[in-house]
């Protein structure tokens, strides 16, 4: 039987799924091979929240709609900075201009009424305890829409290591169980690939008008799961 193993500098390469793979080297397995897929998740409280917000304005002319929008968008960005959001954590994600029509029931046609301009920005909050205050502040400054928040962990390298060790231990235990049941005494790993993902059960919030907020909204960040998934091949040994 032939199986693939990834080699880098003569050592087994742990290759993330989103990276280019090293050249495949064919090796021969003398004994039966066990192929396993295992995943381990480590939960932790998030320390970062990202959301998107912006303003939408309407006017008879495109120029006026854009001018009004620019004034309101600057006010929102200025408020974000005043609330302690670093400039590097504020990013414009889209500016859109489109014609605005209303359906006329009498003539059964769309009637042109002007233009709509929207300006969207995303912001990252690194003090989650202040997230409700920040959301309330930008709505008070004129934001007309809000999406999010999306919670994450700024540095999850240690969590990945914990999940990876657990996944490897789980996989080896399962492989040994198969090997012993077939009369073999051990296993050796011959290939491995890794994938990383994150899971969060925190609900998304959407706001369409400032009237939706009577006060700073409550925020429950919950926990974010860091997931390591491994695909492994073991050869049974004696």
C-alpha positions, 0 to 999 in steps of 0.5 A, a space after each residue: 500500500 502507498 501513502 503520502 507524507 509531507 516532508 520539509 527539511 527531512 521532517 514531518 510537516 504540519 501544514 495548515 489547510 490554507 497554506 501551500 503544501 510541500 511536495 508529496 513524497 511516496 512511502 510504502 506502508 508495510 502494515 495496515 493503515 488507520 486513517 482518523 479525523 479528530 477535532 478538539 475545541 478549547 473555549 475562552 472568553 473573548 477579548 476583542 469585538 468587531 462591528 460595522 456601522 455607518 450612515 445613510 442619507 437621501 437627497 434630490 441630487 447625488 451631490 447633496 446626498 454625498 455632502 450630507 452623508 460625508 458630514 454625518 460619517 465624519 461625526 460617527 468616526 470622530 465619535 469612535 475616536 473620542 470613545 477610545 477606538 484607535 485609528 488603526 481599528 477604524 476602517 471604511 468598508 464601503 461607500 455606495 451611491 444609488 438612485 432612489 425610486 418609489 413605486 407609484 400605485 396609480 401609474 404602476 411605475 417606479 418614480 425617481 425621487 433622488 439619490 441614496 448614499 451610504 458610508 460603512 465603517 468597521 471598528 474593533 473594540 479591545 475593551 469589551 466591557 465598554 462595548 455597550 457604551 461605544 455602541 450607544 455613543 455612535 448611535 447618538 452621533 448619527 449612525 443609522 445602521 449597526 451590525 455585529 458584534 463579532 467576538 474573537 481572541 486577539 492571540 489564541 496561539 496558546 489555545 491552539 497548542 492546547 487543542 492540538 495536544 488534546 487532538 493528537 492524544 485522542 487520535 493516538 489513543 484511538 489508533 492504538 485501540 484499533 491496532 491492539 484489537 488487530 493483534 499489533 503492539 503499536 502505531 506510527 504516524 505517517 501523515 498529518 494535516 491541520 485545520 483551524 476554525 473558531 466557533 461562537 454562540 454569541 448572537 448577532 445584533 442588528 439595528 436599523 434606526 436610532 429609536 431601537 436604542 433607549 440606552 446602552 445595549 447589554 452585551 454578553 460576549 459568552 465564549 469563543 471556541 478555538 478548534 483544531 481539526 486533524 487528519 492523520 494516518 497511522 501505520 500499525 506496528 509490531 
